């Protein structure tokens, strides 16, 4: 029988289930974890500092039907200071209140945690946009490092814990600058068509409008950043003879290509105005000068003033400040000496311009939204610091640079962590320094000099030996990143005791309200005067006195949204309330009800406040059963 020989078939290797991805593709999932996990841990200790409760009350007003104008809700707040504070917040842009109102509606029971979720989600977006900014100009490694530094920054984590629109406005500004960067790349590198450039311009204008709807004026800082960066690009184009067009039309086309394009600028501004202007025009039409004055009024509860810029930078990011400033100097030197404009130089110049504009705004705009301005300054500083870290890792920067970087970083950390050092310098400047203070400052200076000498010794020890240089660089970078992460972890585990007491009070109110629904809610607070006295001195002292600041009112509105709050100034006024199931809260130290008064009013304690503050009483359960 004849055998039939089959032709050999090609043997194919088995295909993997998942296609191998480049190393840079691993960065984005890690960045998402960096964005979500630290902020989520910080969210467990969210805070109700001013003006957060007022923003929560504004969100509750939106839930009640005041979609565009929430100033009418101030009429129901009898204490003068709280009413004025709420009105000033209600005149600010409404985007945060709208998002918080959506969260309150979806939560079902008006959970106050829903009011801080927009701040947390915006912080997550900020960290992810940090990665995109770094990857756009310097690659995934720089983007990942910048996201790491930003995600564990204590200042950002603190703002993510508050019911304020700081992170929301920052996210809009970052998105706008990222779209500008993508548009610039599409035009300069000819990597995209006019349609792609118009797309990024439109999205950038929308992001700018949303930023203006979150915090008044912060998004406007994007405009000088873009203009100054375009001036730099134009100067670089004029300095390059091969790029200089000969005819007038070609010169105009070149300017439209490198200078950003007048049409794209008008398109972006038009989209931004179409997004943010209608609400502001509506408020000006209904409130006139009050709405105009709110444009330049410092937001209530936010820190304002012209603080020292260096002290502000040290408080914002002590670990990365020397690295960021070194990166800015290096970018400036490269921009002045580079013959051609590559991606690194263009992106680095954008970050330097960004840093300069935000620093000037923080120094000169004393009535501006300081928390948002500080975050806007923190972003380019971390981007430049991440660029310096990448240059050290890739050995583009000599180990000799650590002679200045390491002692400066140690001194910045000591300044940030040492309250005595800051106090000693302040006493020395003001002429109040004693012998002990001068001795302590002298020892600090001696330690700084010793650290410089030790670093110089390490430089001489590692000179000419690559293995030793790698050890020195590794030790410095790991120590720097460890301190940066540790500072963020310290903020994450911090717990705000007053917010905790308020949340415990809300839990007790909800429990008793389920058993026996309340008909009356009364708050007795001697500092919550219904009207200011005629005497100017007494009025001034009353305005300087501590007051709830909307915290208690916000918690009560979320717990009992259908019951208005009665503001009383004296315990005797409780006797005139109707004999119905009631909730009585005493705000202020020493404001306890005697057992005789409790028995007369038929009340029992349900929440003993801390040191007599926030003592809560409800109609006795046995009395309610007999009725």
VEXDREN-2710 file (C-alpha; in Angstrom, 1 decimal):
% VEXDREN-2710
k/r/px/py/pz
1/UNK/0.0/0.0/0.0
2/UNK/1.4/3.3/-1.0
3/UNK/2.0/5.8/1.7
4/UNK/0.8/9.4/1.3
5/UNK/3.2/11.9/2.7
6/UNK/1.6/15.1/3.9
7/UNK/3.3/18.4/3.4
8/UNK/4.7/19.8/6.6
9/UNK/2.6/22.5/8.2
10/UNK/4.0/25.6/9.7
11/UNK/4.2/25.5/13.5
12/UNK/2.9/28.7/15.1
13/UNK/3.9/29.6/18.6
14/UNK/0.9/29.9/21.0
15/UNK/-0.4/33.4/21.2
16/UNK/-0.5/34.9/24.7
17/UNK/-3.9/35.8/26.2
18/UNK/-2.6/39.4/26.9
19/UNK/-0.4/41.1/24.4
20/UNK/2.9/42.3/26.1
21/UNK/2.7/46.0/26.8
22/UNK/5.6/48.5/27.0
23/UNK/6.9/49.4/30.3
24/UNK/5.4/52.9/30.0
25/UNK/1.9/51.3/29.9
26/UNK/2.3/50.2/33.5
27/UNK/2.5/53.8/34.7
28/UNK/-1.1/54.7/34.2
29/UNK/-2.7/52.0/36.4
30/UNK/-0.2/52.9/39.2
31/UNK/-1.1/56.6/38.8
32/UNK/-4.8/55.8/39.2
33/UNK/-4.0/53.9/42.4
34/UNK/-1.9/56.9/43.6
35/UNK/-4.8/59.2/42.8
36/UNK/-7.5/57.2/44.5
37/UNK/-5.9/55.5/47.6
38/UNK/-4.3/58.4/49.5
39/UNK/-7.3/60.6/48.9
40/UNK/-9.7/57.8/49.9
41/UNK/-7.8/57.4/53.2
42/UNK/-7.9/61.1/53.7
43/UNK/-11.6/61.1/53.0
44/UNK/-12.1/59.1/56.2
45/UNK/-11.1/62.2/58.2
46/UNK/-12.8/64.9/56.2
47/UNK/-13.2/68.3/57.9
48/UNK/-15.9/70.8/58.4
49/UNK/-13.7/73.9/58.7
50/UNK/-14.9/77.2/57.2
51/UNK/-16.2/77.8/54.6
52/UNK/-17.1/74.1/54.1
53/UNK/-20.3/74.1/56.1
54/UNK/-21.6/77.2/54.2
55/UNK/-21.0/75.4/50.9
56/UNK/-22.9/72.4/52.3
57/UNK/-25.8/74.7/53.2
58/UNK/-25.6/76.1/49.7
59/UNK/-25.9/72.6/48.2
60/UNK/-28.9/71.9/50.5
61/UNK/-30.5/75.1/49.1
62/UNK/-30.0/73.7/45.6
63/UNK/-31.7/70.5/46.7
64/UNK/-34.6/72.6/48.0
65/UNK/-35.1/74.1/44.5
66/UNK/-32.9/77.2/44.4
67/UNK/-31.0/76.1/41.4
68/UNK/-29.4/79.4/40.1
69/UNK/-29.6/81.8/43.0
70/UNK/-29.2/80.5/46.6
71/UNK/-28.9/83.9/48.3
72/UNK/-32.6/83.7/49.3
73/UNK/-31.7/80.9/51.8
74/UNK/-29.8/83.5/53.9
75/UNK/-33.1/84.9/55.1
76/UNK/-33.8/81.8/57.1
77/UNK/-30.5/82.1/59.0
78/UNK/-31.2/84.5/61.9
79/UNK/-27.6/84.9/63.3
80/UNK/-26.2/87.9/61.5
81/UNK/-22.7/86.6/61.0
82/UNK/-23.8/83.2/59.7
83/UNK/-26.3/84.9/57.4
84/UNK/-23.7/87.3/56.0
85/UNK/-21.2/84.4/55.6
86/UNK/-23.7/82.3/53.7
87/UNK/-24.7/85.2/51.4
88/UNK/-21.0/85.8/50.5
89/UNK/-20.6/82.2/49.7
90/UNK/-23.8/82.1/47.7
91/UNK/-22.5/84.9/45.5
92/UNK/-19.5/82.8/44.5
93/UNK/-19.6/80.5/41.4
94/UNK/-22.0/77.6/41.8
95/UNK/-20.4/74.6/40.2
96/UNK/-19.3/73.0/43.4
97/UNK/-22.8/73.5/45.0
98/UNK/-24.4/71.9/42.0
99/UNK/-22.2/68.8/42.1
100/UNK/-22.7/68.5/45.9
101/UNK/-26.4/68.8/45.4
102/UNK/-26.3/65.9/43.0
103/UNK/-24.5/63.8/45.6
104/UNK/-27.0/64.7/48.3
105/UNK/-29.8/63.7/46.1
106/UNK/-28.3/60.4/45.1
107/UNK/-27.4/59.5/48.6
108/UNK/-31.1/59.3/49.6
109/UNK/-30.7/60.5/53.2
110/UNK/-28.7/63.7/52.5
111/UNK/-25.4/62.2/53.8
112/UNK/-23.0/65.1/54.5
113/UNK/-20.2/63.0/53.1
114/UNK/-21.7/63.6/49.6
115/UNK/-20.8/67.3/49.9
116/UNK/-17.0/66.5/50.1
117/UNK/-17.1/64.0/47.3
118/UNK/-16.7/66.6/44.5
119/UNK/-13.5/67.9/46.3
120/UNK/-12.2/64.4/46.5
121/UNK/-13.0/63.4/42.9
122/UNK/-11.4/66.7/41.7
123/UNK/-8.3/65.9/43.6
124/UNK/-8.2/62.5/41.9
125/UNK/-8.4/64.2/38.5
126/UNK/-5.6/66.6/39.5
127/UNK/-3.2/63.7/40.2
128/UNK/-4.1/62.0/36.9
129/UNK/-3.6/65.3/35.0
130/UNK/-0.2/65.7/36.7
131/UNK/0.8/62.4/35.1
132/UNK/-0.5/63.5/31.7
133/UNK/1.3/66.9/31.9
134/UNK/4.6/65.2/32.8
135/UNK/4.2/62.5/30.1
136/UNK/3.2/65.0/27.5
137/UNK/6.6/66.8/27.6
138/UNK/9.1/64.5/29.4
139/UNK/7.7/61.0/29.2
140/UNK/5.9/58.5/31.5
141/UNK/8.7/58.4/34.1
142/UNK/8.4/62.2/34.8
143/UNK/4.6/62.0/34.8
144/UNK/4.6/59.1/37.3
145/UNK/7.0/60.9/39.6
146/UNK/5.0/64.1/39.5
147/UNK/1.8/62.2/40.3
148/UNK/3.5/60.5/43.2
149/UNK/4.7/63.8/44.7
150/UNK/1.3/65.4/44.2
151/UNK/-0.8/62.5/45.5
152/UNK/1.0/62.5/48.9
153/UNK/1.3/66.3/49.2
154/UNK/-0.3/67.2/52.6
155/UNK/-1.7/70.5/51.1
156/UNK/-3.6/68.7/48.4
157/UNK/-4.9/66.0/50.8
158/UNK/-6.1/68.7/53.2
159/UNK/-8.1/70.4/50.4
160/UNK/-9.5/67.0/49.4
161/UNK/-10.9/66.7/52.9
162/UNK/-12.7/70.0/52.9
163/UNK/-16.1/71.0/51.4
164/UNK/-14.5/73.7/49.2
165/UNK/-14.1/74.2/45.4
166/UNK/-10.3/74.6/45.5
167/UNK/-9.5/71.3/43.9
168/UNK/-12.4/71.6/41.5
169/UNK/-11.1/74.9/40.1
170/UNK/-7.5/73.5/39.9
171/UNK/-8.7/70.5/37.9
172/UNK/-10.3/72.8/35.4
173/UNK/-7.2/75.0/35.1
174/UNK/-5.0/71.9/34.7
175/UNK/-7.2/70.4/32.0
176/UNK/-7.1/73.7/30.1
177/UNK/-3.3/73.9/30.2
178/UNK/-3.1/70.2/29.1
179/UNK/-5.4/70.9/26.2
180/UNK/-3.1/73.9/25.3
181/UNK/-0.1/71.6/25.4
182/UNK/-1.7/69.0/23.1
183/UNK/-2.8/71.8/20.7
184/UNK/0.7/73.2/20.7
185/UNK/2.2/69.8/19.9
186/UNK/-0.3/69.2/17.1
187/UNK/0.6/72.5/15.5
188/UNK/4.4/72.7/16.0
189/UNK/5.2/69.1/15.4
190/UNK/2.6/68.9/12.6
191/UNK/1.3/65.7/14.3
192/UNK/-2.3/66.6/13.7
193/UNK/-4.6/68.5/11.4
194/UNK/-6.4/71.7/11.9
195/UNK/-9.4/69.7/13.2
196/UNK/-7.3/68.1/16.0
197/UNK/-6.1/71.6/17.0
198/UNK/-9.6/73.0/17.0
199/UNK/-10.8/70.0/19.1
200/UNK/-8.2/70.6/21.8
201/UNK/-8.9/74.3/21.7
202/UNK/-12.6/73.7/22.2
203/UNK/-12.1/71.3/25.1
204/UNK/-9.6/73.7/26.7
205/UNK/-12.1/76.5/26.5
206/UNK/-14.7/74.3/28.1
207/UNK/-12.3/73.4/30.9
208/UNK/-11.5/77.1/31.4
209/UNK/-15.2/77.9/31.7
210/UNK/-15.7/75.2/34.3
211/UNK/-12.8/76.5/36.3
212/UNK/-14.3/79.9/36.3
213/UNK/-17.6/78.4/37.4
214/UNK/-15.8/76.8/40.4
215/UNK/-13.7/79.6/41.8
216/UNK/-13.8/83.2/40.6
217/UNK/-10.7/84.3/38.8
218/UNK/-8.4/81.3/39.1
219/UNK/-8.9/80.2/35.6
220/UNK/-7.9/83.6/34.4
221/UNK/-4.3/82.9/35.4
222/UNK/-4.2/80.4/32.5
223/UNK/-4.4/83.3/30.1
224/UNK/-1.1/85.0/31.1
225/UNK/0.6/81.6/31.3
226/UNK/-0.4/80.8/27.7
227/UNK/0.4/84.3/26.4
228/UNK/3.9/84.4/28.0
229/UNK/4.7/80.9/26.7
230/UNK/3.6/81.9/23.2
231/UNK/5.9/85.0/23.4
232/UNK/8.7/82.6/24.2
233/UNK/7.9/80.3/21.3
234/UNK/7.7/83.4/19.0
235/UNK/11.1/84.6/20.1
236/UNK/12.5/81.1/19.5
237/UNK/11.0/81.1/16.0
238/UNK/12.4/84.5/15.1
239/UNK/15.8/83.5/16.4
240/UNK/15.9/80.5/14.0
241/UNK/16.9/81.7/10.5
242/UNK/15.6/78.5/8.9
243/UNK/12.2/79.1/10.4
244/UNK/11.9/82.8/9.5
245/UNK/9.4/83.3/6.6
246/UNK/10.3/85.6/3.8
247/UNK/6.9/87.0/2.7
248/UNK/4.3/88.8/4.8
249/UNK/1.7/86.2/4.3
250/UNK/4.1/83.4/5.2
251/UNK/5.1/85.4/8.3
252/UNK/1.5/85.7/9.3
253/UNK/0.9/82.0/8.8
254/UNK/4.0/81.3/10.8
255/UNK/2.8/83.5/13.6
256/UNK/-0.6/81.7/13.6
257/UNK/1.2/78.4/13.7
258/UNK/3.7/79.1/16.4
259/UNK/2.0/81.9/18.2
260/UNK/-1.2/79.9/19.0
261/UNK/-3.5/81.3/16.3
262/UNK/-5.8/84.2/16.8
263/UNK/-8.8/82.1/15.7
264/UNK/-8.1/79.4/18.3
265/UNK/-7.7/82.0/21.0
266/UNK/-11.0/83.5/20.2
267/UNK/-12.6/80.1/20.0
268/UNK/-11.3/79.1/23.4
269/UNK/-12.3/82.4/25.1
270/UNK/-15.7/82.2/23.4
271/UNK/-16.4/78.7/24.7
272/UNK/-15.2/79.7/28.2
273/UNK/-17.4/82.8/28.3
274/UNK/-20.4/80.8/27.0
275/UNK/-19.9/78.4/29.8
276/UNK/-19.2/80.8/32.7
277/UNK/-20.8/84.2/31.8
278/UNK/-24.5/83.4/31.8
279/UNK/-24.7/82.6/35.5
280/UNK/-22.6/85.7/36.4
281/UNK/-24.8/87.9/34.2
282/UNK/-27.9/86.5/35.8
283/UNK/-26.5/87.3/39.3
284/UNK/-25.5/90.8/38.3
285/UNK/-29.0/91.4/36.8
286/UNK/-30.7/90.4/40.1
287/UNK/-28.2/91.6/42.7
288/UNK/-26.4/94.5/41.0
289/UNK/-23.4/95.9/42.8
290/UNK/-23.3/93.1/45.4
291/UNK/-22.6/90.5/42.6
292/UNK/-20.0/92.7/41.1
293/UNK/-18.3/93.4/44.5
294/UNK/-18.2/89.6/45.1
295/UNK/-15.7/89.3/42.2
296/UNK/-13.0/90.9/44.2
297/UNK/-14.2/90.0/47.7
298/UNK/-12.1/87.5/49.7
299/UNK/-14.0/84.3/50.1
300/UNK/-15.4/84.0/53.7
301/UNK/-13.4/81.6/55.9
302/UNK/-10.4/81.4/53.6
303/UNK/-7.0/82.6/54.7
304/UNK/-6.0/85.8/52.9
305/UNK/-3.1/88.2/53.2
306/UNK/0.3/88.8/51.7
307/UNK/2.4/86.1/53.3
308/UNK/6.0/85.7/52.6
309/UNK/6.4/83.8/49.3
310/UNK/9.4/81.7/50.5
311/UNK/7.6/80.7/53.7
312/UNK/4.6/79.8/51.6
313/UNK/6.7/77.6/49.3
314/UNK/8.3/75.9/52.3
315/UNK/4.9/75.2/53.8
316/UNK/3.5/73.9/50.5
317/UNK/6.2/71.5/49.5
318/UNK/9.4/71.5/51.7
319/UNK/10.7/68.2/50.2
320/UNK/10.4/69.1/46.6
321/UNK/11.1/72.9/46.8
322/UNK/14.9/72.7/46.3
323/UNK/14.5/70.1/43.5
324/UNK/11.8/72.3/41.8
325/UNK/13.9/75.5/42.0
326/UNK/16.9/73.6/40.7
327/UNK/14.8/72.2/37.8
328/UNK/13.6/75.7/37.0
329/UNK/17.1/77.1/36.8
330/UNK/18.2/74.2/34.7
331/UNK/15.3/74.7/32.2
332/UNK/16.1/78.4/31.9
333/UNK/19.7/77.6/31.2
334/UNK/18.8/75.0/28.6
335/UNK/16.3/77.4/26.9
336/UNK/18.9/80.1/26.6
337/UNK/21.6/77.8/25.2
338/UNK/19.6/75.4/23.1
339/UNK/19.8/75.9/19.3
340/UNK/16.5/74.1/18.5
341/UNK/13.3/73.9/20.4
342/UNK/12.7/70.3/21.4
343/UNK/9.8/68.9/23.4
344/UNK/11.7/69.0/26.7
345/UNK/12.6/72.7/26.3
346/UNK/9.1/73.7/25.2
347/UNK/7.5/71.9/28.1
348/UNK/10.0/73.0/30.7
349/UNK/9.6/76.6/29.6
350/UNK/5.8/76.3/30.0
351/UNK/6.3/75.0/33.6
352/UNK/8.7/77.9/34.4
353/UNK/6.3/80.5/33.1
354/UNK/3.5/78.8/35.0
355/UNK/5.6/78.9/38.2
356/UNK/6.4/82.6/37.8
357/UNK/2.8/83.6/37.1
358/UNK/1.4/81.7/40.0
359/UNK/4.1/83.0/42.4
360/UNK/3.3/86.6/41.3
361/UNK/-0.4/86.0/41.7
362/UNK/0.0/84.6/45.2
363/UNK/2.2/87.5/46.2
364/UNK/0.1/90.4/44.7
365/UNK/-3.5/89.1/44.7
366/UNK/-4.0/89.4/48.4
367/UNK/-7.9/89.2/48.2
368/UNK/-7.8/86.2/45.9
369/UNK/-8.7/82.6/46.7
370/UNK/-5.5/81.7/48.5
371/UNK/-6.0/77.9/48.8
372/UNK/-6.6/77.6/45.0
373/UNK/-3.7/79.9/44.3
374/UNK/-1.4/77.8/46.4
375/UNK/-2.5/74.6/44.7
376/UNK/-1.9/76.3/41.3
377/UNK/1.6/77.2/42.4
378/UNK/2.2/73.7/43.7
379/UNK/1.6/71.9/40.4
380/UNK/4.5/73.4/38.3
381/UNK/6.8/73.1/41.3
382/UNK/6.2/69.4/41.5
383/UNK/6.5/69.0/37.7
384/UNK/9.9/70.7/37.8
385/UNK/11.0/68.6/40.8
386/UNK/10.0/65.4/39.0
387/UNK/12.0/66.6/36.0
388/UNK/15.0/67.0/38.3
389/UNK/14.5/63.6/39.7
390/UNK/14.4/62.1/36.2
391/UNK/17.6/63.9/35.2
392/UNK/19.3/62.5/38.3
393/UNK/18.1/59.0/37.7
394/UNK/19.2/59.2/34.0
395/UNK/22.6/60.7/35.1
396/UNK/22.0/63.8/33.0
397/UNK/22.8/65.8/36.2
398/UNK/26.1/65.3/37.9
399/UNK/26.3/64.0/41.4
400/UNK/28.1/67.2/42.3
401/UNK/24.7/68.9/42.2
402/UNK/23.9/67.1/45.5
403/UNK/26.4/69.3/47.3
404/UNK/23.8/72.1/47.2
405/UNK/20.6/70.0/46.8
406/UNK/21.0/67.7/49.8
407/UNK/21.7/70.4/52.5
408/UNK/19.0/72.6/51.0
409/UNK/16.5/69.8/51.1
410/UNK/17.4/68.9/54.7
411/UNK/17.1/72.6/55.8
412/UNK/13.7/72.9/54.1
413/UNK/12.4/69.8/55.9
414/UNK/13.8/71.1/59.2
415/UNK/12.1/74.4/58.7
416/UNK/8.8/72.7/57.8
417/UNK/8.9/70.3/60.7
418/UNK/10.5/72.5/63.3
419/UNK/8.1/74.9/64.8
420/UNK/10.8/76.2/67.2
421/UNK/13.1/77.0/64.2
422/UNK/10.4/79.1/62.6
423/UNK/9.6/80.8/65.8
424/UNK/13.2/81.6/66.5
425/UNK/13.7/83.2/63.0
426/UNK/10.6/85.2/63.5
427/UNK/11.8/86.4/66.9
428/UNK/15.2/87.3/65.4
429/UNK/13.6/89.4/62.6
430/UNK/11.3/91.2/65.1
431/UNK/14.1/91.9/67.6
432/UNK/12.6/89.6/70.3
433/UNK/15.3/86.9/70.2
434/UNK/16.9/86.0/73.5
435/UNK/20.1/84.2/74.3
436/UNK/18.5/80.7/74.0
437/UNK/17.0/81.5/70.6
438/UNK/20.2/82.8/69.2
439/UNK/22.1/79.8/70.5
440/UNK/19.5/77.5/68.8
441/UNK/19.7/79.3/65.5
442/UNK/23.5/79.2/65.7
443/UNK/23.4/75.4/66.2
444/UNK/21.1/75.0/63.2
445/UNK/23.4/77.0/61.1
446/UNK/26.4/74.9/62.3
447/UNK/24.5/71.7/61.4
448/UNK/23.8/73.1/57.9
449/UNK/27.5/73.9/57.4
450/UNK/28.4/70.4/58.6
451/UNK/25.9/68.9/56.1
452/UNK/27.5/70.8/53.3
453/UNK/30.9/69.6/54.3
454/UNK/29.7/66.0/54.5
455/UNK/28.1/66.2/51.1
456/UNK/31.3/67.6/49.6
457/UNK/33.2/64.7/51.3
458/UNK/30.7/62.2/49.7
459/UNK/31.2/63.9/46.4
460/UNK/35.0/63.5/46.6
461/UNK/34.6/59.9/47.8
462/UNK/32.4/59.0/44.8
463/UNK/34.3/61.0/42.2
464/UNK/35.5/58.7/39.4
465/UNK/33.6/55.7/40.8
466/UNK/30.3/55.0/39.1
467/UNK/29.2/52.4/41.6
468/UNK/29.7/54.9/44.5
469/UNK/27.9/57.6/42.7
470/UNK/24.9/55.3/42.1
471/UNK/24.8/54.6/45.8
472/UNK/24.8/58.2/46.7
473/UNK/22.1/59.1/44.2
474/UNK/19.9/56.2/45.3
475/UNK/20.2/57.1/49.0
476/UNK/19.3/60.7/48.3
477/UNK/16.3/60.0/46.1
478/UNK/14.9/57.3/48.3
479/UNK/15.2/59.4/51.4
480/UNK/13.5/62.4/49.6
481/UNK/10.6/60.3/48.3
482/UNK/10.2/58.6/51.7
483/UNK/9.9/61.9/53.5
484/UNK/7.4/63.2/50.8
485/UNK/5.3/60.1/51.2
486/UNK/5.6/60.1/55.0
487/UNK/4.3/63.7/55.2
488/UNK/1.2/62.8/53.2
489/UNK/0.6/59.7/55.4
490/UNK/0.7/61.9/58.5
491/UNK/-2.1/64.0/57.1
492/UNK/-4.1/61.0/56.1
493/UNK/-4.2/59.5/59.6
494/UNK/-5.1/62.9/61.2
495/UNK/-8.7/63.0/62.7
496/UNK/-10.7/66.2/63.2
497/UNK/-12.4/65.9/66.6
498/UNK/-15.1/68.5/66.1
499/UNK/-16.3/67.0/62.8
500/UNK/-16.4/63.6/64.5
501/UNK/-18.5/65.0/67.3
502/UNK/-20.9/66.5/64.8
503/UNK/-21.3/63.3/62.9
504/UNK/-21.9/61.4/66.1
505/UNK/-24.6/64.0/67.0
506/UNK/-26.2/63.5/63.6
507/UNK/-26.3/59.7/64.1
508/UNK/-28.1/60.1/67.5
509/UNK/-30.5/62.6/65.9
510/UNK/-31.4/60.2/63.1
511/UNK/-31.9/57.3/65.6
512/UNK/-34.2/59.3/67.8
513/UNK/-36.1/60.8/64.9
514/UNK/-36.9/57.3/63.6
515/UNK/-38.3/56.3/67.0
516/UNK/-40.2/59.6/67.5
517/UNK/-40.2/62.2/64.7
518/UNK/-39.3/65.7/65.9
519/UNK/-41.6/68.7/65.3
520/UNK/-39.3/71.5/66.7
521/UNK/-35.5/72.0/66.4
522/UNK/-34.1/74.7/68.7
523/UNK/-30.4/75.7/69.0
524/UNK/-29.4/77.8/72.0
525/UNK/-26.2/79.7/71.4
526/UNK/-25.3/83.0/73.2
527/UNK/-22.9/83.9/70.3
528/UNK/-25.6/83.6/67.7
529/UNK/-27.2/87.0/68.2
530/UNK/-30.3/87.7/66.1
531/UNK/-29.3/91.3/65.6
532/UNK/-26.3/93.5/66.3
533/UNK/-26.6/95.9/69.2
534/UNK/-26.6/99.6/68.6
535/UNK/-23.5/100.0/70.7
536/UNK/-20.5/99.8/68.2
537/UNK/-18.2/98.4/70.9
538/UNK/-20.6/95.7/71.8
539/UNK/-21.2/94.9/68.2
540/UNK/-17.5/94.6/67.5
541/UNK/-17.0/92.3/70.4
542/UNK/-19.9/90.2/69.3
543/UNK/-18.4/89.9/65.8
544/UNK/-15.1/88.8/67.3
545/UNK/-16.7/86.1/69.4
546/UNK/-16.6/82.5/68.3
547/UNK/-19.7/81.2/66.6
548/UNK/-20.8/77.9/65.1
549/UNK/-19.9/79.0/61.6
550/UNK/-22.6/76.9/59.9
551/UNK/-21.2/73.6/61.1
552/UNK/-24.2/72.7/63.3
553/UNK/-26.7/74.2/61.0
554/UNK/-25.3/72.1/58.1
555/UNK/-25.5/68.9/60.1
556/UNK/-29.1/69.6/61.3
557/UNK/-30.2/70.4/57.7
558/UNK/-28.8/67.1/56.4
559/UNK/-30.3/65.2/59.4
560/UNK/-33.7/66.9/59.4
561/UNK/-34.1/68.6/56.0
562/UNK/-37.8/69.4/56.5
563/UNK/-37.6/71.1/59.9
564/UNK/-36.4/74.7/60.1
565/UNK/-33.9/75.6/62.9
566/UNK/-35.0/78.0/65.7
567/UNK/-32.1/80.1/66.9
568/UNK/-32.4/81.1/70.5
569/UNK/-30.1/83.1/72.7
570/UNK/-31.3/82.1/76.2
571/UNK/-32.4/78.9/77.8
572/UNK/-35.5/80.6/79.2
573/UNK/-36.8/80.9/75.6
574/UNK/-37.3/77.1/75.6
575/UNK/-40.3/77.5/77.9
576/UNK/-42.2/79.4/75.2
577/UNK/-41.9/76.6/72.6
578/UNK/-44.9/74.4/71.8
579/UNK/-45.2/71.2/73.8
580/UNK/-44.3/68.9/70.9
581/UNK/-41.5/66.4/70.3
582/UNK/-38.5/68.6/70.2
583/UNK/-34.8/68.6/69.8
584/UNK/-32.7/71.1/71.8
585/UNK/-29.0/71.6/71.2
586/UNK/-26.9/73.9/73.4
587/UNK/-23.9/75.3/71.6
588/UNK/-21.3/76.9/73.9
589/UNK/-19.3/75.9/77.0
590/UNK/-21.2/75.8/80.2
591/UNK/-24.6/75.8/78.6
592/UNK/-26.0/72.8/80.4
593/UNK/-29.7/72.2/81.4
594/UNK/-30.3/71.5/85.0
595/UNK/-32.3/68.4/85.9
596/UNK/-35.2/70.6/87.1
597/UNK/-35.4/72.3/83.7
598/UNK/-35.1/69.0/81.9
599/UNK/-38.0/67.6/83.9
600/UNK/-40.1/70.6/83.4
601/UNK/-39.6/70.5/79.6
602/UNK/-39.8/66.7/79.4
603/UNK/-36.3/66.4/77.9
604/UNK/-33.5/63.8/78.3
605/UNK/-29.9/64.0/77.2
606/UNK/-29.0/62.1/74.0
607/UNK/-25.5/63.4/73.2
608/UNK/-23.1/64.8/75.8
609/UNK/-21.0/67.3/74.0
610/UNK/-17.3/67.8/74.4
611/UNK/-16.6/70.1/77.3
612/UNK/-20.2/71.2/77.3
613/UNK/-20.3/72.1/73.6
614/UNK/-23.0/70.5/71.4
615/UNK/-25.1/69.1/74.3
616/UNK/-28.2/67.6/72.8
617/UNK/-31.6/66.9/74.4
618/UNK/-34.7/65.3/73.0
619/UNK/-38.2/64.8/74.3
620/UNK/-38.1/61.9/76.7
621/UNK/-39.1/58.5/75.2
622/UNK/-41.4/57.6/78.1
623/UNK/-43.2/60.9/77.8
624/UNK/-43.7/60.5/74.1
625/UNK/-45.2/57.0/74.7
626/UNK/-47.8/58.3/77.1
627/UNK/-48.8/60.9/74.7
END
